Amino acid sequence: MVILIECFKILGRFYAHMSSLIHFFTSGGIFMIPMVVCSVVGLAIIIERTVALRRAKVISSSLLAAAQSFQAGDDVQRLYGQCAGDGSVLGRVIQTALSHLDSPKSDTLDAIQVRARAEAVQLERGLVTLEIIVGIGPLLGLLGTVSGLIRVFSVFGNGGESISEAVGIAKGISEALNMTVAGLIVAIPCLVIHAYYTSRVEHYMTEMEGVCLDLVAKLYKHRA
């Protein structure tokens, strides 16, 4: 019986929170619709990038160890096969280096840079959209705030009954404040995640550059 009562209490609190959340969105006015769309898109990008930018998918520890332990004169085909079966970004970049061994060292380095830039673009996919959401979130909040203030001043200008004026003013102020809060709620997490993942991509690319340059130096050591 006690457990049942506690369950009803939890459901009651959940219903109260959901009602408050629904009221928050409905009282924000029509501009809350694009704000919700921005929040959904931003959340989807954050989840997708969280999965895509895992270290194992970019720089696998096994391949990193193999590249670092590789010495001049070792079996290149074995390393190539390990890269082909790895599936990480580092594996694809090293594959590019190994497939250009017949070319001069400068051409191999150029091929690595081109491949690395292409991989960097893929790693940063979605971050531009996240940056756009960071910009338009506060602007939508400002737009909704202005809309709410317009409603407030329009009620003042109508000269209606005092009760209806109070209701209109309350709705206008609620719309203004809710849109301001919603804009900041959407923009701030997106800004933090965008900065964090941009920094992570730069760190990955710098680390891969060092590994590849060291590997190329070993591969061309016997040709010097």
C-alpha positions, 0 to 999 in steps of 0.5 A: 500500500505504501509503495502504491501511494509513493507511485501515485505521488511520483506520477503526480509530480511528473504530471505537474512538471509536464503541465508546467513545461507545456504551459511554458511552451504554449505561453511563449507565443508563435515564435516558440515553434521555431525555437522548439525546432532548433532545440530538437535539431541541436539535440539530434546533432549533439547526440550524433556527434557524441557517437561519431567523435568517440576516440575509437572511431577516430584514432583507435588505440591498436592502430596507433600503437602499430603505427608508432611501433612501425620501423623502417623495413617492417612489413608495409602490407601488414600495416596496410591490412590492419588499416583496412580492417580498422575503419577509423579515421587514422586508418584511412589517412595511413592507408593514403600514405601507404598507397603513395609510397611509389611517389616522392615524399612531398607528393605523399605528404600532399596526399595525406594533407588532402585526405586529412582535410576531407576527414576533418570536414566529415568530423565537423559535419553538423557543427556548422548547424550547431553554430547557426543555432547558437546564433539564431536561438537568442535572436528568436528569443529577442523576437519573441520578447519584442512580440510580447512587449508589443502585446503589452503596449497594445493592451495599454493603448486599447483602454479596455476594462481593468481586468482584461487589461491585466490579463493581456499585460500578463500574457504579453509579459509571460510571452516576452520572458518565456521566449528570452529564457527559451532562447538562452536555454537553447543557445548556451548548451549548443555553444558549449558543445560546439566549442568542446567538439571543435576543440576535440576535432582540432586535437584529433587532427593534430595528433594524427598529423604527428603520427602520420609525419613520423610514419612517413619519415620511417617509410622514406628513411631507407630512401634518404 
